[in-house]
Amino acid sequence: MKRILTAIVLILAVFALIFFGQLWMITLGAALVAELAAYEYLKLAAVGAEAHNAHLRIPVWWMVIATALAFVVTLPNFPVEVQLPVLSALTLILFVWNGFRAPLIQVLPDTAQGLFGLIWIAYPLTIVPMLWKQEDGPALVLFLMVCVWSGDIAALYVGKAFGKHKLAPRLSPGKTWEGSIASILGSMAAAGLVIWIGDTLTARGNLILHITEPIWQTLTLAAIINIAAQLGDLLESAVKRGAGVKDSGTMLPGHGGILDRIDALLVAAPVLWFALLLKDDFGLGRF
């Protein structure tokens, strides 16, 4: 019950932001999630380092500032060209900090792990407000979330009921091929439902959920997003198993940590963004 109630609250909050929020609200919400997830990442990385008789030296202040700046430079008044120099500057700052404070053997791994946390968590989440401000932004973000959530639910229940063949036992022993296939089909079915709802609303003159691309493109995109989401889930499991922990944290009752809930999104969002760029390059139309 605790898990269900937490999920309901989170879903309602996301839906409210998507359809009634403004760009600054979406950006602030995504940044807050990124900050919390980055904090959990620091704890995971520290536990993993201790398991190898090392001490991680990624300062919390650096991760907080770096994560915030990742979102600041995506705001409309900042040109795209500034993002890479900012990332480079943040990396050099961490490099200098570790170079003068950490044992020499830890300078490179500590700097690399700090940069990885920024690229893995902060930058993928900056794509959410960037998607939202597109022409069909609310529909895009809803589509992304629904594909990730529905696939996760389908995999959970089908995998538990019928799963027999292990998908990646070294990373996540509980995941099966049966659950993985059900996850893809679940995302495609949910995408079809989103299309139907959008068409129904459009027929009534409400363009809040308007999708113009052919249905085969939408369903293909749903399958691609789902595969990316499953990969993100497995990769976070690899990080947790390397650190010897079951959950990334305890911030969400019944769900574990923030990172546990957004691990799929961290890969699915960049994949969706890249797919949209390819659609533009090949003249396949807008979403």
C-alpha positions in Angstrom: 0.0 0.0 0.0 2.9 2.4 0.8 4.4 1.7 -2.6 1.0 2.3 -4.4 0.3 5.6 -2.5 3.8 6.9 -3.2 3.4 6.0 -6.9 0.0 7.8 -7.1 1.4 11.0 -5.5 4.4 11.0 -7.8 2.3 10.4 -11.0 -0.2 13.1 -10.1 2.6 15.6 -9.4 4.2 14.8 -12.8 0.9 15.1 -14.6 0.2 18.4 -13.0 3.6 19.8 -14.0 3.3 18.5 -17.5 -0.1 20.0 -18.3 -0.4 23.0 -15.9 3.2 24.0 -15.1 5.4 26.5 -16.8 8.9 26.1 -18.1 10.6 27.3 -14.9 8.5 24.9 -12.9 9.5 21.9 -15.1 13.1 23.0 -14.9 13.1 23.5 -11.2 11.3 20.1 -10.6 13.8 18.3 -12.8 16.7 20.0 -11.1 15.5 19.1 -7.6 15.1 15.5 -8.7 18.6 15.6 -10.2 20.1 17.1 -7.0 18.6 14.4 -4.8 19.6 11.6 -7.2 23.1 13.0 -7.4 23.4 13.0 -3.6 22.4 9.3 -3.6 25.0 8.7 -6.3 27.7 10.2 -4.1 26.7 7.8 -1.3 26.7 4.8 -3.7 30.1 5.8 -5.1 31.5 6.3 -1.5 30.3 2.9 -0.4 31.8 1.3 -3.5 35.1 3.0 -2.9 35.2 1.8 0.7 34.7 -1.7 -0.5 38.0 -1.4 -2.3 39.8 0.2 0.7 39.6 3.7 -0.9 38.0 7.0 0.2 36.0 8.9 -2.4 36.6 12.7 -2.4 33.9 14.2 -4.5 32.8 17.3 -2.5 29.0 17.7 -2.1 29.3 21.4 -2.8 30.8 20.6 -6.2 28.0 18.2 -7.2 25.3 20.6 -6.0 26.7 23.5 -8.0 27.6 21.4 -11.0 24.1 19.9 -11.2 22.4 23.3 -10.8 24.6 24.8 -13.6 23.7 21.9 -15.9 20.1 23.2 -15.8 20.9 26.9 -15.7 22.7 26.7 -19.1 19.7 25.1 -20.7 17.5 28.1 -20.0 16.3 30.0 -23.1 18.6 33.0 -22.5 21.7 30.8 -22.7 23.1 29.7 -26.1 23.6 26.0 -26.7 27.3 26.7 -27.3 27.9 27.5 -23.7 27.1 24.0 -22.4 30.3 22.2 -23.3 32.6 25.0 -21.9 30.7 24.9 -18.6 31.0 21.1 -18.4 34.8 21.5 -19.1 35.2 24.2 -16.5 33.3 22.1 -13.9 35.5 19.1 -14.6 38.7 21.2 -14.3 37.5 22.6 -11.0 37.0 19.1 -9.6 40.3 18.0 -11.1 42.2 20.9 -9.3 40.4 20.2 -6.0 41.3 16.5 -6.1 44.8 17.2 -7.4 45.7 19.2 -4.3 43.6 17.3 -1.6 43.3 13.7 -2.6 46.0 11.0 -2.5 47.6 10.9 -5.9 46.3 7.4 -6.6 42.7 8.8 -6.2 43.0 11.9 -8.3 41.9 10.3 -11.5 39.2 7.9 -10.2 37.6 10.6 -8.0 37.5 13.2 -10.8 36.2 10.6 -13.3 33.5 9.5 -10.9 32.4 13.0 -10.3 32.2 13.8 -14.0 30.3 10.5 -14.6 27.7 11.4 -12.0 27.1 14.7 -13.7 26.8 13.2 -17.2 24.7 10.2 -16.0 22.2 12.1 -13.9 22.1 15.8 -14.4 22.4 16.2 -18.1 19.8 13.5 -19.1 17.3 15.2 -16.8 17.9 18.6 -18.4 16.3 17.0 -21.5 12.9 16.9 -19.8 12.4 20.7 -19.8 14.0 20.9 -23.2 11.4 18.4 -24.5 8.6 20.2 -22.8 9.3 23.5 -24.5 9.1 21.9 -28.0 6.0 22.5 -30.2 4.3 19.3 -28.9 6.2 19.4 -25.6 3.6 18.3 -23.1 2.6 15.3 -25.3 6.3 14.4 -25.7 7.0 14.4 -22.0 3.8 12.5 -21.3 4.7 10.0 -24.0 8.1 9.5 -22.5 6.8 9.0 -18.9 4.0 6.7 -20.0 6.3 4.4 -22.0 8.8 4.1 -19.1 6.1 3.6 -16.4 3.9 1.1 -18.4 6.9 -0.9 -19.4 8.1 -1.2 -15.8 4.7 -2.3 -14.6 4.3 -4.9 -17.3 7.7 -6.3 -16.7 7.1 -6.5 -12.9 3.8 -8.4 -13.1 4.5 -10.6 -16.1 8.0 -11.4 -15.0 6.8 -12.5 -11.6 4.0 -14.6 -13.0 5.6 -16.2 -16.0 9.3 -15.3 -15.9 11.6 -18.4 -16.3 14.6 -17.3 -18.5 17.0 -14.9 -16.8 17.7 -11.7 -18.8 21.0 -10.5 -17.1 21.5 -12.6 -13.9 24.9 -10.9 -13.1 23.3 -7.5 -13.0 19.7 -8.2 -11.9 18.8 -11.8 -11.1 15.1 -11.1 -10.9 14.7 -9.8 -14.5 13.6 -12.3 -17.1 13.2 -12.3 -20.9 9.5 -12.9 -20.5 9.3 -9.7 -18.4 11.5 -7.8 -20.8 9.3 -8.7 -23.8 6.1 -7.9 -21.9 7.7 -4.6 -21.0 8.2 -3.7 -24.7 4.6 -4.7 -25.5 3.3 -2.8 -22.5 5.0 0.4 -23.6 3.6 0.0 -27.2 0.1 -0.6 -25.8 0.3 2.4 -23.6 1.6 4.5 -26.5 -1.4 3.3 -28.5 -3.7 4.4 -25.7 -2.0 7.9 -25.6 -2.6 8.2 -29.4 -6.3 7.2 -29.0 -6.8 9.7 -26.2 -5.0 12.4 -28.1 -7.1 11.8 -31.3 -10.3 11.8 -29.2 -9.4 15.1 -27.6 -8.3 16.6 -30.9 -11.6 15.6 -32.5 -13.3 17.7 -29.8 -11.1 20.7 -30.4 -8.7 20.1 -27.5 -5.1 20.1 -28.8 -3.5 19.5 -25.4 -2.4 16.0 -26.4 -1.9 16.3 -30.2 0.3 13.8 -32.0 0.7 14.2 -35.8 3.2 11.4 -36.7 2.0 8.1 -38.2 1.0 5.4 -35.7 3.9 3.1 -36.8 6.4 5.8 -35.9 4.9 6.3 -32.5 4.8 2.6 -31.7 8.4 2.1 -33.0 9.5 5.0 -30.8 7.7 3.5 -27.8 9.6 0.2 -28.3 12.9 2.1 -28.7 12.3 4.1 -25.5 11.4 1.0 -23.6 14.6 -0.9 -24.6 16.6 2.2 -23.5 14.6 2.3 -20.2 15.4 -1.4 -19.5 19.0 -0.7 -20.3 19.0 2.2 -17.8 17.5 0.0 -15.1 20.1 -2.8 -15.6 23.0 -0.3 -15.6 21.9 1.2 -12.3 21.6 -2.3 -10.9 25.3 -2.8 -12.0 26.2 0.3 -9.9 24.3 -0.8 -6.9 25.7 -4.4 -7.0 29.2 -2.9 -7.3 28.5 -1.0 -4.2 26.9 -3.9 -2.5 23.5 -2.3 -1.8 20.0 -3.2 -2.7 18.5 0.4 -3.1 20.1 3.7 -3.9 18.4 5.3 -0.9 15.2 5.5 1.2 13.7 8.8 0.2 10.6 7.2 -1.5 8.5 5.0 0.9 8.1 1.6 -0.7 10.3 2.5 -3.7 13.8 2.9 -2.3 15.7 5.9 -3.6 15.2 8.6 -6.1 17.8 7.1 -8.4 16.0 3.8 -8.3 12.9 5.5 -9.8 14.6 7.5 -12.5 17.3 5.1 -13.6 15.3 4.1 -16.7 14.5 7.7 -17.5 18.2 8.6 -17.5 18.8 6.5 -20.6 15.3 6.8 -22.2 15.3 10.6 -22.3 18.5 11.0 -24.3 17.4 8.2 -26.6 14.1 10.0 -27.3 15.9 13.3 -27.9 18.3 11.6 -30.3 15.4 9.9 -32.1 13.7 13.2 -32.6 16.9 14.7 -34.1 17.0 11.8 -36.5 13.4 12.4 -37.4 14.2 16.0 -38.3 17.3 15.0 -40.3 15.4 12.4 -42.4 12.4 14.6 -42.8 10.0 12.2 -41.0 8.0 15.1 -39.6 7.4 16.3 -36.1 5.9 14.3 -33.2 
